[in-house]
Protein backbone atom coordinates (compact mmCIF):
# COMPACT_ATOMS: atom_id res chain seq x y z
CA UNK A 1 0.00 0.00 0.00
CA UNK A 2 1.11 3.52 -0.74
CA UNK A 3 0.95 5.29 2.65
CA UNK A 4 1.31 8.74 1.09
CA UNK A 5 -1.68 8.08 -1.15
CA UNK A 6 -3.78 6.92 1.79
CA UNK A 7 -2.73 9.95 3.87
CA UNK A 8 -3.51 12.28 0.95
CA UNK A 9 -6.95 10.74 0.41
CA UNK A 10 -7.72 10.98 4.13
CA UNK A 11 -6.62 14.63 4.20
CA UNK A 12 -8.70 15.51 1.15
CA UNK A 13 -11.72 13.58 2.46
CA UNK A 14 -11.49 15.60 5.68
CA UNK A 15 -11.21 18.84 3.68
CA UNK A 16 -14.23 17.88 1.57
CA UNK A 17 -16.33 17.04 4.61
CA UNK A 18 -15.33 20.25 6.40
CA UNK A 19 -16.14 22.40 3.39
CA UNK A 20 -19.44 20.65 2.67
CA UNK A 21 -20.42 21.37 6.29
CA UNK A 22 -19.21 24.98 6.10
CA UNK A 23 -20.96 25.48 2.77
CA UNK A 24 -24.23 24.15 4.17
CA UNK A 25 -23.97 26.37 7.26
CA UNK A 26 -23.01 29.39 5.15
CA UNK A 27 -25.87 28.81 2.73
CA UNK A 28 -28.34 28.50 5.60
CA UNK A 29 -27.05 31.66 7.27
CA UNK A 30 -27.01 33.68 4.04
CA UNK A 31 -30.55 32.56 3.21
CA UNK A 32 -31.70 33.61 6.68
CA UNK A 33 -29.93 36.96 6.37
CA UNK A 34 -31.52 37.50 2.95
CA UNK A 35 -34.94 36.77 4.43
CA UNK A 36 -34.33 39.39 7.13
CA UNK A 37 -32.95 42.10 4.81
CA UNK A 38 -36.22 44.08 4.87
CA UNK A 39 -35.95 44.54 8.64
CA UNK A 40 -32.30 45.63 8.27
CA UNK A 41 -33.35 48.14 5.62
CA UNK A 42 -36.04 49.49 7.96
CA UNK A 43 -33.53 49.63 10.83
CA UNK A 44 -30.98 51.60 8.80
CA UNK A 45 -33.68 53.96 7.51
CA UNK A 46 -34.87 54.50 11.10
CA UNK A 47 -31.32 55.04 12.36
CA UNK A 48 -30.79 57.87 9.88
CA UNK A 49 -34.22 59.44 10.37
CA UNK A 50 -35.53 62.32 12.48
CA UNK A 51 -37.63 59.73 14.36
CA UNK A 52 -34.47 58.09 15.69
CA UNK A 53 -33.12 61.44 16.86
CA UNK A 54 -36.39 62.29 18.60
CA UNK A 55 -36.51 58.85 20.22
CA UNK A 56 -32.86 59.19 21.25
CA UNK A 57 -33.58 62.56 22.85
CA UNK A 58 -36.61 61.12 24.65
CA UNK A 59 -34.38 58.38 26.04
CA UNK A 60 -31.81 60.92 27.25
CA UNK A 61 -34.58 62.92 28.91
CA UNK A 62 -35.95 59.85 30.73
CA UNK A 63 -39.25 59.94 28.87
CA UNK A 64 -39.28 56.24 27.99
CA UNK A 65 -40.69 53.50 30.22
CA UNK A 66 -37.87 52.09 32.37
CA UNK A 67 -38.65 48.52 31.27
CA UNK A 68 -38.55 49.35 27.53
CA UNK A 69 -35.48 47.85 25.85
CA UNK A 70 -33.96 50.59 23.73
CA UNK A 71 -30.47 49.52 22.73
CA UNK A 72 -31.39 50.66 19.22
CA UNK A 73 -31.09 54.21 20.54
CA UNK A 74 -27.45 53.79 21.41
CA UNK A 75 -25.29 55.77 19.03
CA UNK A 76 -23.02 52.79 18.38
CA UNK A 77 -25.28 49.72 18.18
CA UNK A 78 -26.53 50.08 14.61
CA UNK A 79 -23.21 51.50 13.40
CA UNK A 80 -21.36 48.54 14.94
CA UNK A 81 -23.81 46.10 13.33
CA UNK A 82 -23.32 47.69 9.92
CA UNK A 83 -19.55 47.64 10.38
CA UNK A 84 -19.76 43.93 11.19
CA UNK A 85 -21.95 43.23 8.16
CA UNK A 86 -19.62 45.14 5.81
CA UNK A 87 -16.75 43.12 7.28
CA UNK A 88 -18.59 39.88 6.54
CA UNK A 89 -19.18 41.04 2.97
CA UNK A 90 -15.46 41.68 2.68
CA UNK A 91 -14.69 38.17 3.89
CA UNK A 92 -17.07 36.71 1.30
CA UNK A 93 -15.40 38.81 -1.43
CA UNK A 94 -11.97 37.58 -0.30
CA UNK A 95 -13.16 33.97 -0.46
CA UNK A 96 -14.61 34.60 -3.92
CA UNK A 97 -11.30 36.05 -5.13
CA UNK A 98 -9.32 33.13 -3.75
CA UNK A 99 -11.71 30.65 -5.34
CA UNK A 100 -11.26 32.45 -8.65
CA UNK A 101 -7.51 31.91 -8.44
CA UNK A 102 -7.74 28.16 -7.93
CA UNK A 103 -6.66 26.42 -11.14
Jmol script that loads the backbone (N, CA, C; Angstrom):
load data "model"
ATOM      1  N   UNK A   1       0.836  -1.193   0.000  1.00  0.00           N
ATOM      2  CA  UNK A   1       0.000   0.000   0.000  1.00  0.00           C
ATOM      3  C   UNK A   1       0.872   1.245   0.000  1.00  0.00           C
ATOM      4  N   UNK A   2       0.419   2.235  -0.688  1.00  0.00           N
ATOM      5  CA  UNK A   2       1.113   3.518  -0.743  1.00  0.00           C
ATOM      6  C   UNK A   2       0.578   4.400   0.392  1.00  0.00           C
ATOM      7  N   UNK A   3       1.371   4.540   1.460  1.00  0.00           N
ATOM      8  CA  UNK A   3       0.948   5.292   2.648  1.00  0.00           C
ATOM      9  C   UNK A   3       0.702   6.768   2.334  1.00  0.00           C
ATOM     10  N   UNK A   4       1.515   7.328   1.454  1.00  0.00           N
ATOM     11  CA  UNK A   4       1.310   8.738   1.094  1.00  0.00           C
ATOM     12  C   UNK A   4      -0.029   8.936   0.397  1.00  0.00           C
ATOM     13  N   UNK A   5      -0.389   7.997  -0.454  1.00  0.00           N
ATOM     14  CA  UNK A   5      -1.679   8.083  -1.146  1.00  0.00           C
ATOM     15  C   UNK A   5      -2.819   8.014  -0.133  1.00  0.00           C
ATOM     16  N   UNK A   6      -2.728   7.081   0.773  1.00  0.00           N
ATOM     17  CA  UNK A   6      -3.778   6.920   1.785  1.00  0.00           C
ATOM     18  C   UNK A   6      -3.884   8.184   2.639  1.00  0.00           C
ATOM     19  N   UNK A   7      -2.733   8.728   3.062  1.00  0.00           N
ATOM     20  CA  UNK A   7      -2.730   9.954   3.869  1.00  0.00           C
ATOM     21  C   UNK A   7      -3.338  11.116   3.079  1.00  0.00           C
ATOM     22  N   UNK A   8      -2.996  11.210   1.801  1.00  0.00           N
ATOM     23  CA  UNK A   8      -3.513  12.282   0.948  1.00  0.00           C
ATOM     24  C   UNK A   8      -5.027  12.162   0.814  1.00  0.00           C
ATOM     25  N   UNK A   9      -5.506  10.948   0.564  1.00  0.00           N
ATOM     26  CA  UNK A   9      -6.951  10.739   0.407  1.00  0.00           C
ATOM     27  C   UNK A   9      -7.677  11.072   1.704  1.00  0.00           C
ATOM     28  N   UNK A  10      -7.103  10.659   2.837  1.00  0.00           N
ATOM     29  CA  UNK A  10      -7.723  10.984   4.133  1.00  0.00           C
ATOM     30  C   UNK A  10      -7.775  12.496   4.346  1.00  0.00           C
ATOM     31  N   UNK A  11      -6.678  13.170   4.041  1.00  0.00           N
ATOM     32  CA  UNK A  11      -6.623  14.627   4.203  1.00  0.00           C
ATOM     33  C   UNK A  11      -7.663  15.311   3.327  1.00  0.00           C
ATOM     34  N   UNK A  12      -7.761  14.882   2.066  1.00  0.00           N
ATOM     35  CA  UNK A  12      -8.702  15.509   1.145  1.00  0.00           C
ATOM     36  C   UNK A  12     -10.148  15.163   1.495  1.00  0.00           C
ATOM     37  N   UNK A  13     -10.375  13.960   2.007  1.00  0.00           N
ATOM     38  CA  UNK A  13     -11.716  13.577   2.461  1.00  0.00           C
ATOM     39  C   UNK A  13     -12.139  14.463   3.631  1.00  0.00           C
ATOM     40  N   UNK A  14     -11.209  14.711   4.547  1.00  0.00           N
ATOM     41  CA  UNK A  14     -11.490  15.596   5.677  1.00  0.00           C
ATOM     42  C   UNK A  14     -11.797  17.004   5.183  1.00  0.00           C
ATOM     43  N   UNK A  15     -10.985  17.499   4.238  1.00  0.00           N
ATOM     44  CA  UNK A  15     -11.215  18.839   3.683  1.00  0.00           C
ATOM     45  C   UNK A  15     -12.583  18.916   3.016  1.00  0.00           C
ATOM     46  N   UNK A  16     -12.931  17.909   2.234  1.00  0.00           N
ATOM     47  CA  UNK A  16     -14.232  17.883   1.570  1.00  0.00           C
ATOM     48  C   UNK A  16     -15.357  17.937   2.594  1.00  0.00           C
ATOM     49  N   UNK A  17     -15.277  17.083   3.598  1.00  0.00           N
ATOM     50  CA  UNK A  17     -16.335  17.036   4.606  1.00  0.00           C
ATOM     51  C   UNK A  17     -16.448  18.355   5.368  1.00  0.00           C
ATOM     52  N   UNK A  18     -15.305  18.958   5.707  1.00  0.00           N
ATOM     53  CA  UNK A  18     -15.325  20.251   6.403  1.00  0.00           C
ATOM     54  C   UNK A  18     -15.987  21.319   5.544  1.00  0.00           C
ATOM     55  N   UNK A  19     -15.607  21.358   4.265  1.00  0.00           N
ATOM     56  CA  UNK A  19     -16.139  22.405   3.394  1.00  0.00           C
ATOM     57  C   UNK A  19     -17.587  22.171   3.001  1.00  0.00           C
ATOM     58  N   UNK A  20     -18.015  20.923   2.905  1.00  0.00           N
ATOM     59  CA  UNK A  20     -19.440  20.655   2.674  1.00  0.00           C
ATOM     60  C   UNK A  20     -20.235  21.172   3.869  1.00  0.00           C
ATOM     61  N   UNK A  21     -19.746  20.902   5.077  1.00  0.00           N
ATOM     62  CA  UNK A  21     -20.419  21.370   6.289  1.00  0.00           C
ATOM     63  C   UNK A  21     -20.428  22.900   6.347  1.00  0.00           C
ATOM     64  N   UNK A  22     -19.280  23.517   6.091  1.00  0.00           N
ATOM     65  CA  UNK A  22     -19.207  24.980   6.098  1.00  0.00           C
ATOM     66  C   UNK A  22     -20.104  25.587   5.023  1.00  0.00           C
ATOM     67  N   UNK A  23     -20.109  24.986   3.845  1.00  0.00           N
ATOM     68  CA  UNK A  23     -20.961  25.476   2.765  1.00  0.00           C
ATOM     69  C   UNK A  23     -22.432  25.407   3.136  1.00  0.00           C
ATOM     70  N   UNK A  24     -22.835  24.297   3.752  1.00  0.00           N
ATOM     71  CA  UNK A  24     -24.230  24.152   4.174  1.00  0.00           C
ATOM     72  C   UNK A  24     -24.596  25.188   5.234  1.00  0.00           C
ATOM     73  N   UNK A  25     -23.712  25.372   6.212  1.00  0.00           N
ATOM     74  CA  UNK A  25     -23.966  26.373   7.259  1.00  0.00           C
ATOM     75  C   UNK A  25     -24.000  27.776   6.666  1.00  0.00           C
ATOM     76  N   UNK A  26     -23.055  28.073   5.775  1.00  0.00           N
ATOM     77  CA  UNK A  26     -23.011  29.387   5.147  1.00  0.00           C
ATOM     78  C   UNK A  26     -24.251  29.655   4.317  1.00  0.00           C
ATOM     79  N   UNK A  27     -24.670  28.651   3.556  1.00  0.00           N
ATOM     80  CA  UNK A  27     -25.865  28.806   2.732  1.00  0.00           C
ATOM     81  C   UNK A  27     -27.085  29.073   3.606  1.00  0.00           C
ATOM     82  N   UNK A  28     -27.209  28.319   4.690  1.00  0.00           N
ATOM     83  CA  UNK A  28     -28.341  28.495   5.602  1.00  0.00           C
ATOM     84  C   UNK A  28     -28.324  29.900   6.214  1.00  0.00           C
ATOM     85  N   UNK A  29     -27.164  30.336   6.664  1.00  0.00           N
ATOM     86  CA  UNK A  29     -27.050  31.656   7.269  1.00  0.00           C
ATOM     87  C   UNK A  29     -27.341  32.762   6.258  1.00  0.00           C
ATOM     88  N   UNK A  30     -26.783  32.650   5.055  1.00  0.00           N
ATOM     89  CA  UNK A  30     -27.015  33.678   4.040  1.00  0.00           C
ATOM     90  C   UNK A  30     -28.479  33.726   3.612  1.00  0.00           C
ATOM     91  N   UNK A  31     -29.127  32.573   3.535  1.00  0.00           N
ATOM     92  CA  UNK A  31     -30.555  32.557   3.207  1.00  0.00           C
ATOM     93  C   UNK A  31     -31.357  33.245   4.302  1.00  0.00           C
ATOM     94  N   UNK A  32     -31.000  32.976   5.564  1.00  0.00           N
ATOM     95  CA  UNK A  32     -31.702  33.608   6.682  1.00  0.00           C
ATOM     96  C   UNK A  32     -31.467  35.120   6.678  1.00  0.00           C
ATOM     97  N   UNK A  33     -30.229  35.528   6.425  1.00  0.00           N
ATOM     98  CA  UNK A  33     -29.928  36.960   6.371  1.00  0.00           C
ATOM     99  C   UNK A  33     -30.697  37.623   5.229  1.00  0.00           C
ATOM    100  N   UNK A  34     -30.781  36.960   4.089  1.00  0.00           N
ATOM    101  CA  UNK A  34     -31.521  37.502   2.952  1.00  0.00           C
ATOM    102  C   UNK A  34     -32.995  37.672   3.304  1.00  0.00           C
ATOM    103  N   UNK A  35     -33.545  36.696   4.000  1.00  0.00           N
ATOM    104  CA  UNK A  35     -34.939  36.770   4.429  1.00  0.00           C
ATOM    105  C   UNK A  35     -35.177  37.976   5.334  1.00  0.00           C
ATOM    106  N   UNK A  36     -34.185  38.299   6.154  1.00  0.00           N
ATOM    107  CA  UNK A  36     -34.333  39.387   7.127  1.00  0.00           C
ATOM    108  C   UNK A  36     -33.850  40.747   6.610  1.00  0.00           C
ATOM    109  N   UNK A  37     -33.418  40.818   5.357  1.00  0.00           N
ATOM    110  CA  UNK A  37     -32.953  42.097   4.806  1.00  0.00           C
ATOM    111  C   UNK A  37     -33.977  43.227   4.926  1.00  0.00           C
ATOM    112  N   UNK A  38     -35.272  42.973   4.721  1.00  0.00           N
ATOM    113  CA  UNK A  38     -36.225  44.079   4.869  1.00  0.00           C
ATOM    114  C   UNK A  38     -36.178  44.727   6.259  1.00  0.00           C
ATOM    115  N   UNK A  39     -36.004  43.934   7.306  1.00  0.00           N
ATOM    116  CA  UNK A  39     -35.945  44.538   8.640  1.00  0.00           C
ATOM    117  C   UNK A  39     -34.649  45.319   8.827  1.00  0.00           C
ATOM    118  N   UNK A  40     -33.552  44.870   8.214  1.00  0.00           N
ATOM    119  CA  UNK A  40     -32.300  45.629   8.271  1.00  0.00           C
ATOM    120  C   UNK A  40     -32.463  46.956   7.532  1.00  0.00           C
ATOM    121  N   UNK A  41     -33.116  46.911   6.385  1.00  0.00           N
ATOM    122  CA  UNK A  41     -33.347  48.142   5.623  1.00  0.00           C
ATOM    123  C   UNK A  41     -34.191  49.130   6.431  1.00  0.00           C
ATOM    124  N   UNK A  42     -35.217  48.617   7.121  1.00  0.00           N
ATOM    125  CA  UNK A  42     -36.043  49.493   7.963  1.00  0.00           C
ATOM    126  C   UNK A  42     -35.228  50.048   9.126  1.00  0.00           C
ATOM    127  N   UNK A  43     -34.374  49.198   9.717  1.00  0.00           N
ATOM    128  CA  UNK A  43     -33.535  49.631  10.834  1.00  0.00           C
ATOM    129  C   UNK A  43     -32.591  50.750  10.411  1.00  0.00           C
ATOM    130  N   UNK A  44     -31.931  50.586   9.278  1.00  0.00           N
ATOM    131  CA  UNK A  44     -30.982  51.596   8.804  1.00  0.00           C
ATOM    132  C   UNK A  44     -31.718  52.891   8.451  1.00  0.00           C
ATOM    133  N   UNK A  45     -32.884  52.768   7.830  1.00  0.00           N
ATOM    134  CA  UNK A  45     -33.676  53.963   7.510  1.00  0.00           C
ATOM    135  C   UNK A  45     -34.086  54.679   8.796  1.00  0.00           C
ATOM    136  N   UNK A  46     -34.491  53.920   9.810  1.00  0.00           N
ATOM    137  CA  UNK A  46     -34.871  54.504  11.103  1.00  0.00           C
ATOM    138  C   UNK A  46     -33.677  55.193  11.746  1.00  0.00           C
ATOM    139  N   UNK A  47     -32.530  54.526  11.723  1.00  0.00           N
ATOM    140  CA  UNK A  47     -31.318  55.041  12.365  1.00  0.00           C
ATOM    141  C   UNK A  47     -30.891  56.383  11.778  1.00  0.00           C
ATOM    142  N   UNK A  48     -31.195  56.614  10.522  1.00  0.00           N
ATOM    143  CA  UNK A  48     -30.792  57.870   9.881  1.00  0.00           C
ATOM    144  C   UNK A  48     -31.967  58.843   9.741  1.00  0.00           C
ATOM    145  N   UNK A  49     -33.025  58.609  10.504  1.00  0.00           N
ATOM    146  CA  UNK A  49     -34.225  59.439  10.371  1.00  0.00           C
ATOM    147  C   UNK A  49     -34.380  60.404  11.552  1.00  0.00           C
ATOM    148  N   UNK A  50     -35.203  61.427  11.359  1.00  0.00           N
ATOM    149  CA  UNK A  50     -35.530  62.318  12.480  1.00  0.00           C
ATOM    150  C   UNK A  50     -36.226  61.575  13.621  1.00  0.00           C
ATOM    151  N   UNK A  51     -36.977  60.517  13.301  1.00  0.00           N
ATOM    152  CA  UNK A  51     -37.630  59.732  14.361  1.00  0.00           C
ATOM    153  C   UNK A  51     -36.608  59.169  15.335  1.00  0.00           C
ATOM    154  N   UNK A  52     -35.501  58.647  14.800  1.00  0.00           N
ATOM    155  CA  UNK A  52     -34.471  58.094  15.687  1.00  0.00           C
ATOM    156  C   UNK A  52     -33.932  59.188  16.605  1.00  0.00           C
ATOM    157  N   UNK A  53     -33.666  60.350  16.049  1.00  0.00           N
ATOM    158  CA  UNK A  53     -33.118  61.444  16.862  1.00  0.00           C
ATOM    159  C   UNK A  53     -34.105  61.849  17.952  1.00  0.00           C
ATOM    160  N   UNK A  54     -35.378  61.945  17.596  1.00  0.00           N
ATOM    161  CA  UNK A  54     -36.390  62.295  18.604  1.00  0.00           C
ATOM    162  C   UNK A  54     -36.478  61.215  19.673  1.00  0.00           C
ATOM    163  N   UNK A  55     -36.451  59.950  19.253  1.00  0.00           N
ATOM    164  CA  UNK A  55     -36.511  58.848  20.218  1.00  0.00           C
ATOM    165  C   UNK A  55     -35.265  58.840  21.101  1.00  0.00           C
ATOM    166  N   UNK A  56     -34.127  59.118  20.506  1.00  0.00           N
ATOM    167  CA  UNK A  56     -32.864  59.186  21.253  1.00  0.00           C
ATOM    168  C   UNK A  56     -32.933  60.293  22.304  1.00  0.00           C
ATOM    169  N   UNK A  57     -33.431  61.447  21.909  1.00  0.00           N
ATOM    170  CA  UNK A  57     -33.577  62.562  22.854  1.00  0.00           C
ATOM    171  C   UNK A  57     -34.545  62.199  23.976  1.00  0.00           C
ATOM    172  N   UNK A  58     -35.645  61.536  23.629  1.00  0.00           N
ATOM    173  CA  UNK A  58     -36.612  61.119  24.651  1.00  0.00           C
ATOM    174  C   UNK A  58     -35.964  60.164  25.645  1.00  0.00           C
ATOM    175  N   UNK A  59     -35.107  59.295  25.155  1.00  0.00           N
ATOM    176  CA  UNK A  59     -34.383  58.379  26.042  1.00  0.00           C
ATOM    177  C   UNK A  59     -33.474  59.159  26.981  1.00  0.00           C
ATOM    178  N   UNK A  60     -32.722  60.106  26.427  1.00  0.00           N
ATOM    179  CA  UNK A  60     -31.815  60.918  27.245  1.00  0.00           C
ATOM    180  C   UNK A  60     -32.562  61.719  28.304  1.00  0.00           C
ATOM    181  N   UNK A  61     -33.782  62.111  27.993  1.00  0.00           N
ATOM    182  CA  UNK A  61     -34.580  62.921  28.915  1.00  0.00           C
ATOM    183  C   UNK A  61     -35.383  62.067  29.896  1.00  0.00           C
ATOM    184  N   UNK A  62     -35.239  60.737  29.810  1.00  0.00           N
ATOM    185  CA  UNK A  62     -35.949  59.851  30.731  1.00  0.00           C
ATOM    186  C   UNK A  62     -37.432  59.736  30.458  1.00  0.00           C
ATOM    187  N   UNK A  63     -37.831  59.960  29.226  1.00  0.00           N
ATOM    188  CA  UNK A  63     -39.247  59.943  28.866  1.00  0.00           C
ATOM    189  C   UNK A  63     -39.751  58.570  28.425  1.00  0.00           C
ATOM    190  N   UNK A  64     -38.880  57.581  28.415  1.00  0.00           N
ATOM    191  CA  UNK A  64     -39.285  56.235  27.989  1.00  0.00           C
ATOM    192  C   UNK A  64     -39.546  55.374  29.218  1.00  0.00           C
ATOM    193  N   UNK A  65     -40.447  54.401  29.088  1.00  0.00           N
ATOM    194  CA  UNK A  65     -40.686  53.497  30.219  1.00  0.00           C
ATOM    195  C   UNK A  65     -39.384  52.803  30.623  1.00  0.00           C
ATOM    196  N   UNK A  66     -39.140  52.668  31.920  1.00  0.00           N
ATOM    197  CA  UNK A  66     -37.874  52.085  32.367  1.00  0.00           C
ATOM    198  C   UNK A  66     -37.680  50.629  31.930  1.00  0.00           C
ATOM    199  N   UNK A  67     -38.772  49.928  31.660  1.00  0.00           N
ATOM    200  CA  UNK A  67     -38.654  48.520  31.266  1.00  0.00           C
ATOM    201  C   UNK A  67     -38.615  48.335  29.747  1.00  0.00           C
ATOM    202  N   UNK A  68     -38.582  49.434  28.993  1.00  0.00           N
ATOM    203  CA  UNK A  68     -38.549  49.347  27.526  1.00  0.00           C
ATOM    204  C   UNK A  68     -37.116  49.143  27.049  1.00  0.00           C
ATOM    205  N   UNK A  69     -36.820  48.007  26.427  1.00  0.00           N
ATOM    206  CA  UNK A  69     -35.481  47.845  25.850  1.00  0.00           C
ATOM    207  C   UNK A  69     -35.296  48.891  24.746  1.00  0.00           C
ATOM    208  N   UNK A  70     -34.171  49.586  24.768  1.00  0.00           N
ATOM    209  CA  UNK A  70     -33.959  50.593  23.725  1.00  0.00           C
ATOM    210  C   UNK A  70     -32.481  50.711  23.354  1.00  0.00           C
ATOM    211  N   UNK A  71     -31.847  49.549  23.204  1.00  0.00           N
ATOM    212  CA  UNK A  71     -30.468  49.518  22.726  1.00  0.00           C
ATOM    213  C   UNK A  71     -30.327  50.111  21.337  1.00  0.00           C
ATOM    214  N   UNK A  72     -31.404  50.095  20.569  1.00  0.00           N
ATOM    215  CA  UNK A  72     -31.388  50.661  19.217  1.00  0.00           C
ATOM    216  C   UNK A  72     -31.122  52.167  19.251  1.00  0.00           C
ATOM    217  N   UNK A  73     -31.318  52.774  20.421  1.00  0.00           N
ATOM    218  CA  UNK A  73     -31.094  54.213  20.535  1.00  0.00           C
ATOM    219  C   UNK A  73     -29.663  54.554  20.925  1.00  0.00           C
ATOM    220  N   UNK A  74     -28.863  53.533  21.157  1.00  0.00           N
ATOM    221  CA  UNK A  74     -27.447  53.787  21.410  1.00  0.00           C
ATOM    222  C   UNK A  74     -26.833  54.300  20.113  1.00  0.00           C
ATOM    223  N   UNK A  75     -25.883  55.203  20.235  1.00  0.00           N
ATOM    224  CA  UNK A  75     -25.288  55.774  19.027  1.00  0.00           C
ATOM    225  C   UNK A  75     -24.401  54.777  18.295  1.00  0.00           C
ATOM    226  N   UNK A  76     -23.974  53.731  18.980  1.00  0.00           N
ATOM    227  CA  UNK A  76     -23.023  52.793  18.380  1.00  0.00           C
ATOM    228  C   UNK A  76     -23.633  51.478  17.906  1.00  0.00           C
ATOM    229  N   UNK A  77     -24.767  51.069  18.442  1.00  0.00           N
ATOM    230  CA  UNK A  77     -25.282  49.718  18.184  1.00  0.00           C
ATOM    231  C   UNK A  77     -25.507  49.448  16.697  1.00  0.00           C
ATOM    232  N   UNK A  78     -26.230  50.307  16.026  1.00  0.00           N
ATOM    233  CA  UNK A  78     -26.533  50.083  14.608  1.00  0.00           C
ATOM    234  C   UNK A  78     -25.269  50.266  13.772  1.00  0.00           C
ATOM    235  N   UNK A  79     -24.473  51.278  14.110  1.00  0.00           N
ATOM    236  CA  UNK A  79     -23.209  51.496  13.397  1.00  0.00           C
ATOM    237  C   UNK A  79     -22.311  50.271  13.517  1.00  0.00           C
ATOM    238  N   UNK A  80     -22.197  49.724  14.735  1.00  0.00           N
ATOM    239  CA  UNK A  80     -21.360  48.538  14.941  1.00  0.00           C
ATOM    240  C   UNK A  80     -21.890  47.343  14.151  1.00  0.00           C
ATOM    241  N   UNK A  81     -23.213  47.189  14.119  1.00  0.00           N
ATOM    242  CA  UNK A  81     -23.807  46.104  13.334  1.00  0.00           C
ATOM    243  C   UNK A  81     -23.464  46.263  11.858  1.00  0.00           C
ATOM    244  N   UNK A  82     -23.622  47.463  11.337  1.00  0.00           N
ATOM    245  CA  UNK A  82     -23.317  47.690   9.918  1.00  0.00           C
ATOM    246  C   UNK A  82     -21.845  47.466   9.624  1.00  0.00           C
ATOM    247  N   UNK A  83     -20.984  47.877  10.544  1.00  0.00           N
ATOM    248  CA  UNK A  83     -19.554  47.638  10.382  1.00  0.00           C
ATOM    249  C   UNK A  83     -19.275  46.141  10.316  1.00  0.00           C
ATOM    250  N   UNK A  84     -19.924  45.383  11.191  1.00  0.00           N
ATOM    251  CA  UNK A  84     -19.759  43.928  11.189  1.00  0.00           C
ATOM    252  C   UNK A  84     -20.246  43.328   9.869  1.00  0.00           C
ATOM    253  N   UNK A  85     -21.400  43.771   9.399  1.00  0.00           N
ATOM    254  CA  UNK A  85     -21.951  43.228   8.157  1.00  0.00           C
ATOM    255  C   UNK A  85     -21.069  43.562   6.957  1.00  0.00           C
ATOM    256  N   UNK A  86     -20.548  44.788   6.902  1.00  0.00           N
ATOM    257  CA  UNK A  86     -19.622  45.138   5.815  1.00  0.00           C
ATOM    258  C   UNK A  86     -18.364  44.273   5.891  1.00  0.00           C
ATOM    259  N   UNK A  87     -17.909  43.997   7.113  1.00  0.00           N
ATOM    260  CA  UNK A  87     -16.749  43.122   7.283  1.00  0.00           C
ATOM    261  C   UNK A  87     -17.026  41.720   6.764  1.00  0.00           C
ATOM    262  N   UNK A  88     -18.220  41.204   7.046  1.00  0.00           N
ATOM    263  CA  UNK A  88     -18.593  39.879   6.541  1.00  0.00           C
ATOM    264  C   UNK A  88     -18.636  39.871   5.017  1.00  0.00           C
ATOM    265  N   UNK A  89     -19.165  40.939   4.435  1.00  0.00           N
ATOM    266  CA  UNK A  89     -19.182  41.036   2.966  1.00  0.00           C
ATOM    267  C   UNK A  89     -17.763  41.013   2.413  1.00  0.00           C
ATOM    268  N   UNK A  90     -16.857  41.678   3.100  1.00  0.00           N
ATOM    269  CA  UNK A  90     -15.457  41.678   2.677  1.00  0.00           C
ATOM    270  C   UNK A  90     -14.852  40.292   2.730  1.00  0.00           C
ATOM    271  N   UNK A  91     -15.187  39.541   3.770  1.00  0.00           N
ATOM    272  CA  UNK A  91     -14.686  38.168   3.886  1.00  0.00           C
ATOM    273  C   UNK A  91     -15.207  37.320   2.729  1.00  0.00           C
ATOM    274  N   UNK A  92     -16.489  37.468   2.413  1.00  0.00           N
ATOM    275  CA  UNK A  92     -17.070  36.710   1.301  1.00  0.00           C
ATOM    276  C   UNK A  92     -16.381  37.090  -0.012  1.00  0.00           C
ATOM    277  N   UNK A  93     -16.105  38.373  -0.208  1.00  0.00           N
ATOM    278  CA  UNK A  93     -15.399  38.806  -1.427  1.00  0.00           C
ATOM    279  C   UNK A  93     -13.997  38.211  -1.485  1.00  0.00           C
ATOM    280  N   UNK A  94     -13.312  38.179  -0.341  1.00  0.00           N
ATOM    281  CA  UNK A  94     -11.973  37.578  -0.303  1.00  0.00           C
ATOM    282  C   UNK A  94     -12.023  36.096  -0.671  1.00  0.00           C
ATOM    283  N   UNK A  95     -13.012  35.395  -0.133  1.00  0.00           N
ATOM    284  CA  UNK A  95     -13.161  33.972  -0.457  1.00  0.00           C
ATOM    285  C   UNK A  95     -13.430  33.808  -1.952  1.00  0.00           C
ATOM    286  N   UNK A  96     -14.300  34.658  -2.489  1.00  0.00           N
ATOM    287  CA  UNK A  96     -14.611  34.596  -3.921  1.00  0.00           C
ATOM    288  C   UNK A  96     -13.352  34.813  -4.762  1.00  0.00           C
ATOM    289  N   UNK A  97     -12.536  35.791  -4.384  1.00  0.00           N
ATOM    290  CA  UNK A  97     -11.302  36.052  -5.133  1.00  0.00           C
ATOM    291  C   UNK A  97     -10.349  34.865  -5.061  1.00  0.00           C
ATOM    292  N   UNK A  98     -10.223  34.285  -3.885  1.00  0.00           N
ATOM    293  CA  UNK A  98      -9.319  33.133  -3.750  1.00  0.00           C
ATOM    294  C   UNK A  98      -9.831  31.941  -4.548  1.00  0.00           C
ATOM    295  N   UNK A  99     -11.144  31.742  -4.541  1.00  0.00           N
ATOM    296  CA  UNK A  99     -11.710  30.649  -5.339  1.00  0.00           C
ATOM    297  C   UNK A  99     -11.441  30.871  -6.821  1.00  0.00           C
ATOM    298  N   UNK A 100     -11.507  32.129  -7.250  1.00  0.00           N
ATOM    299  CA  UNK A 100     -11.260  32.446  -8.651  1.00  0.00           C
ATOM    300  C   UNK A 100      -9.830  32.191  -9.085  1.00  0.00           C
ATOM    301  N   UNK A 101      -8.920  32.138  -8.124  1.00  0.00           N
ATOM    302  CA  UNK A 101      -7.506  31.912  -8.439  1.00  0.00           C
ATOM    303  C   UNK A 101      -7.125  30.433  -8.407  1.00  0.00           C
ATOM    304  N   UNK A 102      -8.043  29.590  -7.975  1.00  0.00           N
ATOM    305  CA  UNK A 102      -7.744  28.157  -7.929  1.00  0.00           C
ATOM    306  C   UNK A 102      -7.772  27.616  -9.354  1.00  0.00           C
ATOM    307  N   UNK A 103      -6.700  26.936  -9.756  1.00  0.00           N
ATOM    308  CA  UNK A 103      -6.664  26.423 -11.138  1.00  0.00           C
ATOM    309  C   UNK A 103      -7.692  25.329 -11.386  1.00  0.00           C
TER     310      UNK A 103
END
end "model"
wireframe off; spacefill off
backbone 0.3
color backbone group
